Amino acid sequence: METKGLGRWKGLVALLPFLYLFSSPVLYHTVNRNRVYSGQYVVFTSWLACVTSPTSALWLSLPDFEGFWIKEISPIKRTTFLNIGRRGCWGYQLRTWVATPMKPGRFKIGGGKVKVVLKGRKYLLGGNFLKIRVMPVPQGTMWTGPLSLETKTDLIRGKIELKVKVEGDPSLVPEPKIEIKKGEVIPVGAVEEKEVKAGKLLGTKTFLYMAKGKVEGLVFSYRVFNPKRKKLLEIKTPALSIKPRLFAEEQIKPLPPSSSSLPLVFQPLYWISASVIFLLSAVFLLLSLLRAKQPSSRSKIKQILSRTHKLPPRQLLEELSPWLEGELREEADHLRFSPKIKERDLKKLLQKIKERL
């Protein structure tokens, strides 16, 4: 019997290459389970069956996920052996989604169209549909599936981190229920992380809070439905008591008495005023020294006019213009940018400048 079974297996192995050569590609969808509870995810994978990797694959329409919250994840397996009816062949993974049903009922997901190029030939393929039954969960359920809680506190700043680890999409994790005996916490934000391990989507959502003063008896909790035990459980954190050091009364010590005759309240203002006056005096002195080193506009103009006969007309105007003001500067600029500088106009402008010195 063993020899006979081995012979059948060898025959199937020998036929696989021929099945591959003479078969056409198929768009085939699979899920890891078809019976789930509301809020429990399924892994939906699209395969290009009976081929190796295609040259290209263009989705004309994505599969239908009506009634589900979806998020695409990186491929879990690139290739696998698929059983399509009575036919078995290798499949190449195209895309993978995590689909989470939001309400109970019976659904059909799948379909879609993809255009692939394989060995120079083009194929237009339509996908199959899969039936998913979604069962209801007890009222008040906040999460379906595994969930664990961790807390971390910063006593100096009063920061609280609540890390919620789940199996599923972390973006769907709601805010926890908060019980507090004394004080107040303020929500700051949340950070999400996710990874795929052994075909499971594992997620972490970290909620951030700030304690507003002293806090006592702080408890975070979730009502979680366990699909295996079919029970609604309440998961809580241990009670936290936080007294941020920035707000602790023993950290606020009185200032030592001052030997100065000025009252303690006015001492900071006195030193600030003295510092500002000193800085302004230094800046004023520095500007005065710089201005003393620079020649006045009148003496500079006289120096330039003394070289009138040595400079070309256009260069003379270029040197004079930065030191002139108002109407004289406009006339000098107009004259130096004109195509031809007339000697009469230049003499007239120089005479005006000398008269106003």
Buried (B, 14 or more C-beta within 10 A) or exposed (E): EEEEEEEEEEEEEEEEEEBEEEEEBBBBBBBEEBEBBBBBBBBBBBBBBBBEEBEEBEBEEBBBBEBBBBBEBEBBEEBBEBEBEEEBBBBBBBBBBBBBBEEBEEBEBBBBBBBBEBEEEEBEBBBBBBEBBBBEBEEEBBBBBBBEBEBEBBEEEBBBBBBBBBBBBBEBBEBBEBEBEEBEBEEEEBEEEBEBEEEBBBBBBBBBBBBEBBBEEBBBBBBBBBBEEEEBEEBEBEEBBBBBEEBEEEEEEEEEEEEEEEEEEEEEEEEEEEEEEEEEEEEEEEEEEEEEEEEEEEEBBBEBBEEEEEBEBEEBBBBBBEBBEEEBBEBBBEBBEEEEBEEEBBEEBBEBBEEEE
